[in-house]
Amino acid sequence: MSDPYAQHPGQPGQPGQNWPPQAPTSPYAQPPTQPGFPAYGAPGQQPPYGAQPGYVPGGQPPANSNKGLIIGLISGVVVLLLLLCGGGAAWYFTSKDDPTTPEAPATVAAPPSAAPTTGDDSGKQNNNNAITAKYSSDFGDVCSGGAILNAADYNASANNNKAYVFSNRPSRPTYWSMGYLDSTTPYYAKSADFTKVSVVGCLKYVDGSETLGQKCDIKASDGKKLTVDYMSARYVLTFYAAKTGQKIGDGGPVSAPANRCPSFMTYDKDTLKSYASPDDGTVDAAFAKLLGS
């Protein structure tokens, strides 16, 4: 029969109690190991039947080793790209530093110089002031340094050259008025035949050569009576090829006599002066000498 006053084992302050008190055990805790038998997972213990190496009872399964393989492959690709880029950069910089022999510059042949235009080669002209004539009066531009594109070619050895003559005035030095040549000569050309003309004679007034010839009483167009000073002067005759504007000869000095008052005259309203025309005989003689009669 048990003693009612006997203490149960494990109560504090009583004989047979385990001291100090033990922490409460987890329901998942492993049972204490038996003497002489190592616990699972201890060194040297074999995994339970059917478990893979590295198995830990109650733990998570080991991570898949494919992750390490992928990281390895990516690292290899990066290294390969770095090698390729490094090799390309090295080739670029080393190729720029390589000494090269400069090529000799290509020699460009100079274009042949244009031959100067002559009086006999009037088909070629380089005059920037050349025009196409519409009337015979347009040939006066030759005396101002121009040329006539649709004029006839001048041929010094031929005797069929046609000509016009122009002169300026002291009051209008840049204006060239058309004169008249002997109509019985072979070089004479009608106004309508200007495309057949190859020669232009220019009578240029000599500055300071004017002198008083006659005082002429005239009746103006409004009926008013005037006295006009009729002036003599000198001119210089020069010949040009009409198509090129090139000088082809000199006609020499030509007088403009004012020995008698003409029946018709033009005059300057401000100065009341009128200038005599160059002598026709001298002009025709100079043309005949150059072109033949």
Secondary structure as UniProt FT lines:
FT   TURN            4..5
FT   TURN            9..10
FT   TURN            12..13
FT   TURN            15..16
FT   TURN            27..28
FT   TURN            35..36
FT   TURN            40..41
FT   TURN            43..44
FT   TURN            49..50
FT   TURN            53..54
FT   TURN            57..58
FT   HELIX           66..97
FT   TURN            119..120
FT   TURN            122..123
FT   TURN            128..129
FT   STRAND          130..131
FT   HELIX           136..144
FT   STRAND          147..148
FT   TURN            149..150
FT   TURN            156..157
FT   STRAND          162..169
FT   TURN            170..171
FT   STRAND          172..178
FT   TURN            183..184
FT   TURN            186..187
FT   HELIX           191..196
FT   STRAND          197..205
FT   TURN            207..208
FT   STRAND          211..219
FT   TURN            221..222
FT   STRAND          225..241
FT   TURN            242..244
FT   STRAND          247..256
FT   TURN            269..271
FT   STRAND          273..275
FT   HELIX           280..291
//
